[in-house]
Amino acid sequence: MAKISPFHYVKSINKKTYELDLSGYNPFLTNRAFAGFIDTIMFAESMNQHSDLSPYLQYQFYYYGVRKGSRFDPISKPSEPEGLEVVMAYFNYSKQKALEVMSLLSKQDIKGMIQSMDKGGNK
């Protein structure tokens, strides 16, 4: 039998599609998923206080307590500064090292790097 993702249970609670197989249920990940929303944070807190309950009882609590809804919390990536790729290529730096150097460079410096790296020819 294929292993079920722990987030499958969060989806089943949100969509109200009952899941009989709780072999892959992870209480920590479920609590964390529901702690990020205003309408379910108190459910997550209750389960944190009663972490000794079996996965079956925790799933039942969420399934019958949380109302049906679409809860999706995308993880946003921090935006990269303009010219980061140029600095990485020009100095042959790693991303982390280039980020450290970016505060020392002006936009003119980056433009100069772009011009010095331009090999000409057709684009």
TIVO-903131 format. One record per residue (C-alpha): residue number from 0; x, y, z. Coordinates in steps of 0.25 Angstrom, whole numbers, plus 5000, padded with zeros to 4 digits. Layout:
<rs>
   k   px   py   pz
 NUM    X    Y    Z
...
</rs>
This chain:
<rs>
   k   px   py   pz
   0 5000 5000 5000
   1 5005 5014 4996
   2 5009 5023 5008
   3 5000 5035 5010
   4 5005 5049 5011
   5 5003 5055 5025
   6 4997 5067 5018
   7 4986 5058 5012
   8 4979 5057 5025
   9 4979 5073 5026
  10 4973 5073 5012
  11 4962 5062 5016
  12 4959 5070 5029
  13 4957 5083 5021
  14 4949 5077 5009
  15 4941 5068 5019
  16 4945 5055 5012
  17 4947 5045 5023
  18 4959 5037 5024
  19 4959 5023 5030
  20 4974 5019 5029
  21 4981 5028 5039
  22 4994 5020 5038
  23 5002 5033 5033
  24 4995 5043 5042
  25 5005 5053 5048
  26 4999 5061 5060
  27 5010 5071 5059
  28 5009 5075 5045
  29 4993 5075 5046
  30 4994 5084 5058
  31 5004 5093 5050
  32 4996 5094 5038
  33 4983 5098 5046
  34 4991 5108 5055
  35 4993 5117 5043
  36 4978 5121 5042
  37 4970 5130 5050
  38 4958 5121 5050
  39 4966 5108 5054
  40 4977 5113 5063
  41 4969 5110 5075
  42 4967 5096 5070
  43 4982 5094 5069
  44 4984 5100 5083
  45 4974 5090 5089
  46 4981 5078 5082
  47 4995 5084 5087
  48 4989 5083 5101
  49 4984 5069 5099
  50 4995 5063 5091
  51 4994 5050 5098
  52 4981 5047 5091
  53 4982 5036 5080
  54 4983 5040 5065
  55 4969 5035 5063
  56 4963 5044 5074
  57 4971 5056 5069
  58 4966 5053 5055
  59 4952 5052 5060
  60 4953 5065 5067
  61 4958 5073 5055
  62 4949 5066 5045
  63 4936 5069 5053
  64 4941 5082 5059
  65 4947 5090 5048
  66 4937 5095 5037
  67 4939 5092 5023
  68 4947 5102 5015
  69 4959 5105 5006
  70 4971 5107 5015
  71 4984 5109 5007
  72 4996 5116 5013
  73 5007 5117 5002
  74 5021 5119 5007
  75 5026 5132 5001
  76 5041 5133 4997
  77 5048 5145 5000
  78 5051 5154 4988
  79 5065 5154 4983
  80 5071 5168 4980
  81 5073 5173 4966
  82 5086 5169 4960
  83 5089 5157 4969
  84 5091 5148 4958
  85 5101 5158 4952
  86 5109 5159 4965
  87 5109 5144 4966
  88 5115 5142 4952
  89 5124 5154 4952
  90 5132 5150 4965
  91 5128 5135 4964
  92 5122 5136 4978
  93 5112 5127 4984
  94 5098 5133 4986
  95 5100 5135 5001
  96 5114 5142 4998
  97 5107 5151 4987
  98 5096 5155 4997
  99 5106 5160 5007
 100 5114 5168 4996
 101 5101 5174 4990
 102 5100 5184 5001
 103 5114 5190 4997
 104 5111 5191 4982
 105 5103 5203 4976
 106 5094 5201 4963
 107 5105 5208 4955
 108 5115 5197 4960
 109 5105 5186 4955
 110 5103 5193 4942
 111 5118 5193 4940
 112 5119 5178 4943
 113 5109 5176 4933
 114 5116 5184 4922
 115 5130 5177 4925
 116 5123 5163 4924
 117 5117 5166 4911
 118 5123 5158 4900
 119 5116 5164 4889
 120 5110 5157 4877
 121 5096 5153 4874
 122 5086 5152 4886
</rs>
